[in-house]
Amino acid sequence: MAPLRSLAILLAASAAQAAAPPRLPPRFLLGVATSGYQCEGGETNTNWNAWAAAYPQTVAPIGRAVDFWHRYPKDIARAAHMGLNAFRLGIEWARIEPTPGTTDTAAIEHYRKVVRALRRRHLEPIVTLNHTTWPQWLEDQAHAAGAPSAWEYAPSAAAFVHYVRTVVQALGTDVRWYLTFNEPNSFLPSSYIFGDNPPGITGDGIAASGERSFYRALCTVLAAHAAAYDAIHALAPGAKVSSNISLVAFNGSLAGLQDADFLPDYANNEFFFDLLSGLPRPFKIGETCGELYADQPAPAAPIAAGRKQDFLAFDYYYSIGKSADLNTTEPPWAQPIYPPGLLDALRRYHARYPDLPILIPENGIGTENGMPRADGWTRAAVLVQHVRQVQAAIAEGIPVVGYLHWSLTDNYEWGSYTPRFGLYRVNALTDPRLIRHPTPAVAVYRRIARHRGVTAELLARYPGR
């Protein structure tokens, strides 16, 4: 049977040869993405620690996570041994500034060591400055001032920029790529409309008039981003700065929903991209930031004073192609995988923002505790089929500069360890040694890196669904 199987693979590879796109360019950033809070473990001073302890839907506390805080040298080596050249990591604000105005020099030095370890392994550090967590004292300050939450309190923007300056000064020229806020179009509605992320404020998911808290928080986050963008460029003039959104994608009979005018602002990708680009984009609530903050000083930094992104950044996981899939509350292992949607998105947003290079900071696949998915998709196939789309986009002249797979290891997925996204499997709840077990996708990613893209043989072995 083995010779017949080999012959079948060779025949399939020959058929796929014409479909194999040109290789990735030499300086293309091919890597993995991680998050500070979700991987490091051991934090106790963040908004998420307080939330998880009180939220009824929390399945498990974070505990040690996968202990990246102590195990980063070997995890970085794992990325390097795959032949990758980029590594996205998060800096935890609560570690850097454990109390207002204080700096933990040991935490600063730790992150310096992580970045230097990446440099020694020839991995380009891509630093996320806020990945859904912030110090609990930021919430406490807002409450003490009579505000409902940290991001509905305008001074939080200045506090964020103070932290950003501390980090950028410490990391110096070792970091050339920054993301200020991870997925603001995801964490803001989750936190201020749907109530399933801290601080748990609920609103109307349809009518803008019932989303006042969301828009107030959005104003503060955008102001914080704009001021941080300026601060980073003042301290590191050669740095590239942006904020990555979680792409809301549609295909097939539902393709017309993509960025449709009738969608709520939080579900419209172009709404966020336009704001980051300094383009006029009125809020559907019909009020400006100044009007939304009529009861207190508005966030100081203007949100439309020129473009505040050096590259377009969006995370791509799934695309909705039929009405039955419109329930986006499905768990990660049930969300519809659609690799061609990545190429669709790259074409669409390059056409709208033609002078901006594009980075894909996250792409991956969720499984339930590592079990096979009902739809048959595997991590290796998702990796092959999405990198293929990136190669096709570059062949068309779209300036894609990087692709990062989420994630290097399994990690803490915001209240649970059940969703698994890792190239390396880690049983955080049952294995006290937190052993990293390579999935088949590790060898596949190594081959992609060696060949600077997917090959005809990989396309034949790992077809789309």
Secondary structure, DSSP 8 states (H G I E B T S, - for coil): -HHHHHHHHHHHHHHHGGG------TT-EEEEE--HHHHH----SBHHHHHHHH-TT--S--TTTT-HHHHHHHHHHHHHHTT--EEEEE--HHHH-SSTT---HHHHHHHHHHHHHHHHTT-EEEEEEESS--BHHHHHHHHHTT-SSGGGSTHHHHHHHHHHHHHHHHHGGG--EEEEEE-HHHHHHHHHTB-SSTT--B--SS-GGG-HHHHHHHHHHHHHHHHHHHHHHHH-TT-EEEEEEE---B-GGGGGGTT-TTS-GGG-HHHHHHHHTT-----TTS--HHHHTTTS---SS-SSSS---SSEEEE----B-SGGG--TTS-GGGS---THHHHHHHHHHHHHSTTS-EEE------EETT---TT---HHHHHHHHHHHHHHHHHTT--EEEEEEE-SB----SS-S-EE--SEE--TTT-TT---EE-HHHHHHHHHHHHTS--HHHHHHS---
